[in-house]
């Protein structure tokens, strides 16, 4: 089974996509080159066949093998507490932004408040770069709402890390907060503890949105540090 999965992944590989994805993940040197939709379809097959048995047999030497296991966790129809244990065990394998973001977007957790409490432990300065990014991307995907907005701003103010993928996740998170809650986020941008890089990237990402008027964009440009 181990060799069969790896062989299948290599069969699905696209050399042009490998070069493209390697450029997006410059610190990742074990990419085979399988497009995300194709890999997700394969994950669906493995989950449908036998989630637990197939999951346990897949190795983690290659980028796609790790990505495949993350996708399978999201797709698995298992009780919440059991899924959470899989999530917790998987997080240490996240070592690039793509695996993190694809994994989080596929989780589709229904037990929202329980999951919120779970991710908080990954949102402190004591965590690793990609543990923090995991928590931030979870906030972005599932918790930009009236109930959690103020807490999101508290969290981004307390994260004092200069790793690129943490600060970019903060900027992405703040930009989506602005799109959904412009008044509240504009107020936050006028009084915050973000690093200069994260602050300016947040504004840049907001300006890049097609959902922001040119008039708003001009005001935001003047707010840059």
BELVEN-V211795 format. One record per pair of residues at least 24 apart in sequence whose ideal C-beta (glycine too) atoms are under 6 Angstrom apart, sorted by the first residue. I is the first residue (numbers start at 0). J is the second residue. If there is no record, write none. Layout:
i: [I & I]
j: [J & J]
This chain:
i: [0 & 1 & 1 & 4 & 8 & 8 & 11 & 24 & 24 & 27 & 27 & 29 & 29 & 30 & 31 & 31 & 33 & 38 & 39 & 42 & 42 & 42 & 42 & 46 & 46 & 46 & 50 & 59 & 65 & 65 & 66 & 69 & 70 & 73 & 73 & 79 & 90 & 93 & 96 & 99 & 99 & 99 & 99 & 100 & 103 & 103 & 103 & 104 & 122 & 124 & 128 & 128 & 128 & 131 & 132 & 132 & 132 & 135 & 135 & 136 & 138 & 139 & 139 & 143 & 143 & 143 & 148 & 148 & 152 & 156 & 156 & 166 & 166 & 169 & 170 & 170 & 170 & 170 & 173 & 174 & 174 & 174 & 177 & 178 & 178 & 195 & 198 & 199 & 199]
j: [56 & 56 & 58 & 57 & 33 & 63 & 37 & 95 & 97 & 62 & 95 & 61 & 62 & 62 & 61 & 63 & 63 & 67 & 70 & 67 & 70 & 71 & 74 & 71 & 74 & 75 & 75 & 92 & 92 & 98 & 98 & 102 & 105 & 105 & 106 & 110 & 133 & 129 & 164 & 129 & 132 & 133 & 136 & 136 & 136 & 137 & 140 & 140 & 154 & 159 & 162 & 164 & 165 & 165 & 164 & 165 & 168 & 168 & 172 & 168 & 172 & 172 & 175 & 175 & 176 & 179 & 180 & 183 & 187 & 191 & 192 & 196 & 197 & 197 & 197 & 200 & 201 & 204 & 201 & 201 & 204 & 205 & 205 & 208 & 210 & 224 & 224 & 223 & 224]
